[in-house]
């Protein structure tokens, strides 16, 4: 048992399996007391079960740690408050919040239903805001806290995931804002982008989606399946470090973690500017843009020829 998180109290949403379980186990090994939150739903967020949260909590206890289970849905504002208060009531405080809970409703945008978009935003983005909002109220009074959000490289675009990509991009914005609002109180907020073998990534559906994109000429931002994904345990050390006192000055940052790689991602920065004597004329912009701002731009999905018309069935 380590002591990097000795005496700390942590809430982990989506802690019932995969990344959540790996992070919970390592945090407990470093001395943290845990609230394991998981509704126990399917990948699309449907259904519920107490088993995932209970199993992770029981594993922590068997290893000599301290953990309790929680099954509240973070989509609900009041339920998210109950979750944070469960930690405060059990351990007297909340030092660490890891927002991992998520779901998937993959579909190309022209086929995606409104409910499929809303359901993913509700868990990943709104849910993380709900828990962070309630945790910040406590952490601000404590003048200490660590909030760690889960983003993804698909935040920068991935076919078939307009809902998931939007949520993950939103989480970067949420992270940057909370970091600026809470830093003065000794509370940090960072995000990590994991790539590991989980129930979201190591599936036959993901492999089939990759094959379909390849066949249609669509390039994915994240080419899952081209590498053997490492286990979630490889990602956990970064999260535990960010939750520790040692990372007190790490705030408002985004990190990618996969296997033995940890990469610090910089946020978008201004690259080039062009100026007119007054207001730009469209004709001047059309003439100037291609050789200035437009130079060397890469189109991630160039237009493809239409497929040949199929003969009518008789």
N, C-alpha and C positions, 0 to 999 in steps of 0.2 A: 504493500500500500504506500502511495506517495502522499505528499502533503501540500501540493501546489494549490489545492482548493480546500484545504482543511478549514472546517467551520463554516463554509459557504452553503447557502441554500439555493437550489436551482429548480426551475420549471423547464421541462422539455416537452414541447408539443410534438405530436407525431412520434412519440418515443417508444411505440410498441414494437418496432421492427426496423431492420435495415440500418440506415444512418442513425436514427434515433436511439436504437438499442446500443449501437456501437459507442455513441457519444455518452449515453447514460452509464454504461459499464465503466468507461475510462474516467469519467468525472467522479464516479463513486470510488474508484481506485485511488484517485487523488484527494479523497476526503470530503467530497461534496455530499450533502443530503438532498434527496431528489423528490420531486413530484413528477411522475410519469403520466403525461396526458395523451390519450389516444381514444378516438371514438370507435376504433376497430372496424372501420368501413372498408369497402372494396376500393380498387384503384380509382373508380369514378366517383367515390365519395358516398355511394349508396350503402345502406345497411349499417349495422352497428354490432359491436361485440366487446365485452369487457376483457376478453382473453389476452389480446396483444399487450395492453398496459399492465395487466396482472402478471403476465409472464416475464416482462422485462423487470418489473419491480421485484418479483420473486428471485430472479437471477441475481440482481444486485444484492439482495439480502443474503442469499446463499454464499456470496463472495465476501460477506462481512460488512457490507454497506448498509445504508439506511434509505428506504424509499417507500413511497405510498403511491397508489394508483388514482387516476382521475379520468373521468369519461366525458367531461363537458365538451360541447361543441364550441370552438372558438369563433365560429361564424356569428354566434349570438353574443351581443355586447354584454348582457348581464351574466351570461354563462362564463365569458372570459374573465369577468371580475371575480366570479366565484372561484375560478381556477387560481388566480393570483392570491386571493385571500386564503385559499386552502394551504398554500405554502406559508403565508404569514402566520396563520393560526397554528400550523403544525410546528414550524421552526422559528417563529418569532420575527421573520424578515424574509425578503427575497433579494438575493444578490445577483442571480444570473437568470436570464430568460433566453432560451434557444427556440426560435420559431422555425419548426420543421414541417408542421402539418401541411399536407397538400393532397391534391387529387389531379386526375387527368381526364379530359374530355376531348381527345384529339379529333379534328375534322378540318378539311379544307374550308376556307372562309365562306365560299359560296354554298356550302352545305351545312355550316354550323348553325345550330339553333340558338336563339337568344338565351335560353335556359342553360345551354352548354357553356356559353361565355360567362354568364353571371355566376354559375356554380363554381367555376375555377377562380374567378376574381374574388369571390366571397371567402374562400378558404385561404388562399395564398396571401392575398393583399389585405383584404378587410380583416381577416382573422388575425394576421400579424399586427395590424394596426390596433385591433381590439385589445390584444394581450399587452402590447407595448404601452398603450395609453394607460391601462390600469397599473402596470408595473412601474411606469415612470412616476405616477403619483406617489407611490411608496418610496421608490429609489431617490426621488428628489428630496424627500424628508430625511432619508438615511444619509444622503450625500455620498452615495456609492451605488454602483450597479454596472452590469455588463449585459447588453442586449446584442444577440447575434442572429441575424436574419439569413435565410437561405435563398439566394438568387440562383442564376444559371447563365451559362453562355447563350442560351436561347433567348435571353433578354434582348439580344441584338438581331433576332429574327430567325425563325425556323418554320418551314412549310408545314402546314397542318396543325400549328399550335399558336394561332393568333391570340387565343385566350391565355394560355400558359406564358407565352412570351410577354404579353402585356403585363401580366401579374408580376413576372420576374423583373421586368424593367421598372415597374412601379415600386418594387421592394428596394431597388437601389436608390430611388428618390426618397423613399421613406427613411432608409438608413442614413442618408446624408443630412436630412432634415433633423431627425432625432439626435444625431451626433452634434449638430450645431446648437440645438435647444438645450441638451442635457449635459454637454461637456463641462460647463461651469460648475455643475453640481457633483462632479466626480463620476459621472455616468458615461460610459462609452457605448457606441453603437456601430457595429461593423457587419459586413455581409460576406458570405463565402459562397462560391460556386463549385459544388462538388461534382465529380464524375466518378461513379463507382457502380458496382453491380448491385442494384436494388430491384425491388419489385416493379419500379417504374421503368427501368432501363434494360434489365436482363430478361426480356420477355420475347415470345414468338411474335407478338404484335409489333414490337419495335423493329424486329428484323424484317417482318413483312412490309412495314411502312418504308424502311430503307430501300428494299428491293423495288418497291413501287415507284419511289422517287427517282431511283437510278434509271428505271425503264422509261420514265417520262422525261428525263433530262433535267429534273429539278435538283439543284444543289442544296444540300442541307447545311445549316450553320454548324451543326454538331453531327458528325458522321458516326453515329453509334453503330457498333457492330464491326467496324473496321479494325478495332483493337479488342484485345481481351480485357474486359473491365476489371479493375482491381477490387478487392473487398472494401466494404464501408469502413472497416477498422483503420484503413490507411488515412482516412479523412479526419477521424476523431481527434488526433493530437492537435491539429490546428485550432479546432473549436475550443478544446480545453485550454490551450494557451491563451486565446483571445478572452477567455472567461476569467483569467487569473490576474492577480495583482501585478504580475510581471508585464502585462500589456496595458498598463495604465495610460500610456501616451499613444496608444494605437486607437484611433477614433476616426470614424467616417471613411473607412477604407474597404476595399473589395479585394478578395483573394480567391484564386482558383486553386483547387486541390484535387489531384488525381494520382493515386499510387504514391511514388516517392517525389512527386513534383508539387511544389507550392509556388504560385506565381502571383505577384501583386499587379492588379489591373489598374491602370490609370483611367480616369473618366474622360469623356470627350472634351477636347480642347480646341480653341480656334486655330485653324491652320493657315487660311489665306483670307485676305480681304481685298475688295476693289471699291473704288470711290469715284463718284461722278462730281462734276462741278456743282450740280444742283440735284434735282430729282432725276432718277434714272429714266430714260426713255426706253421703251421696250425694244425698239430697233437697235439702239446702242448696246443694250444688254445682250441681245441676240448675237451681235457682232463680237462683243468683248468676252462673254462668258466662256465660249469653247476653248479659248487659248489662255484663260486665267483660272477661274474657279473650276471650270469643267475639265481642265487638262489632267490627264491621268486618272480620272474617276473610273471606277470599275463597276459595271452593272452586274449585280449578283444573279440576275435572272434575265438574260437577253431574250427577246421575242423569238419564238420558234415558228417555223413554217406550219401552217395548218395541216392536219393529217388529210390524206386524200379522201375524197368523198366515197362512201361505201355504196355499192350498187343497191338500188331499191329491191326489196324482197317481193317476189311475185307469189 
